[in-house]
């Protein structure tokens, strides 16, 4: 059994609470000799600003880069909302993604059938839903230059640059193809090619890369239509391939099909490392109250075992344990306002189930 080193960012607000529940599982797997994982903690976002007056330090970036995987809880706190861009908590996350070259973002959208009634959609639309959003993560308007503010005839103007290179589109498309070949061989590529040159390049490049894959069904869809179709008929999708900005919006919208944004994990990958995090934010309104749902964080840990450590067995055990606990009727407050268990209790229930399956 090879030793693995993971770097953990508890982050801001609810972050430390959900991190605690993931650590319980890692500790148990280590104690049971099923894994040999060493973990170290670091600061990003508001937690780093508190200590170093920077949203992430160079030393922390290097420690993360040298690890085998990164586990991140949440970034963001209202305390620093009025800071300049370089001193906002979220800037630390963008710098981390860029430093680790995490150009692939994987967001699985699935439904625990036990929770189908919690969705805002009819159960027949979402039962057995299983799609995945492949989002390019370090390009687009979030990283494009030039950007900033300027004065135009006495009028203050804010501006950003949306751009993609062929090579950026090519590599994320190739990854989406790899995923599609393992699933139902259907890709929906999302763009706004009717009005944006950036999207026209995206579509042209996707078409060119797909020429050698006639066994995959490719569909192009404008982002506004994609947003509507995800709500209207989500099971028409299998793999959604999307640029950074559109993927950010669509994946959060799709997450609500499941009944709660607190249920879904994500993976961000480069050629050499993966970072795993819940898709939800830092939720300052419920921080410290013991009511946050830790399931997305725990399932992010499962994705770490699946995508980076080649331990699909442990990933399956964690997923099955979460499903079993939910089927037994245990819910956190986001799923049941009247009869719910705490963050810590949910973590304990899932750990108990893992122990039984192991």
Steps between C-alpha positions, in 0.01 A plus 500: 500500500662825387490807720294790368531863602197726481484871569178616665350849489218530759448853371231738621170507692347147482825357359656378827172331602472285188875435492474338845253245364726406209800463732305247709481273197865542406607422857287186507638375168854562624436325832347205313815476282293546185688820419823670595410866467695785655322833502609857564286810535537834326314830474326657204248782462389686810692263726823595322412869497451485876852365552707633211299783342507297176229263370770236451876501553774379266612245760148358523473478121820298484393264778175437316685442172731241656214298653331202338156658527327806647176498700329840531187587698385855426631848421334835569391720786307830513776643718706575190225583249625856455863405433662557163500200266851384595404504868166325473479144639381362166812629327700249703294217349554628146875528561505147642320359196737680265813400693399133495390527134159356591342545159247217537198531729272199544159552656285187516129572530313203643196439714463278802156362417413515870518879464309540173215671685740770618560624146296786360433281193262206470658172603451344155730768356786430738477140624826324405643825364871462425682762296842657526612854424854534364596863547819670381630666815797733444404695189210722388397832646621415852861500388498705179709815469468794479254562778428781740339842521544810291351843445322561169392861457439534872311169524654219704517175301582149619629256240610137468636290216338172398747291304604145418783354297461196276736302722289571810181386328674200349625354828170534688315350202731199496430444870124521439538240226678264741215537749229460234656176375459356850139612522227528234709654220307826488652849539312829510740789440373830637590839349357829375639479149219709351640817661848432645820451299646318798215248477542472124859387554377262771245339266739478204767334714257253658375403153856447375600281796179298472557414132688186600230383741197412292393254772416795728182698451590871513240772552564874516272711718489872578545566870160666546327199347719266708386675818138449397549136392675405826182597681257376235651159422826434686520131408562591134860581600791268565827697474475880487816670371515866591727805528581639842236771541209302357602192696508694825139607452359179351655271759350694790161500329526125435598436861154604615348212306629279780312685773796667670828654392646342814502156337734532204879475472743606229847422375747739339783327317825565319729244341669440837273595791138523605317737733167385644235728648125536556326713240329711767642819646602597852143570621580762767133517604518151654868483598564381854143378556568131442234470231701495177476188283842327483401256225648699210833516683491128577416418138788726391722269701347208308587674172859536623522125545341443158690747282840540667573194715342233278302366794160454344423250775517768768309747282217248464493430874473870585225561243306194614529610863358843421213339309429258786488778759260706289281196434485446876334842528782707648514853360674828576308826523528584130291190429266497799408814690318324783670166559872524432835396642809714546808518281695291747223242530475461124875447479479238776210319328693480172814382680300228678370380162852502352623285789227245433580482129872468563 
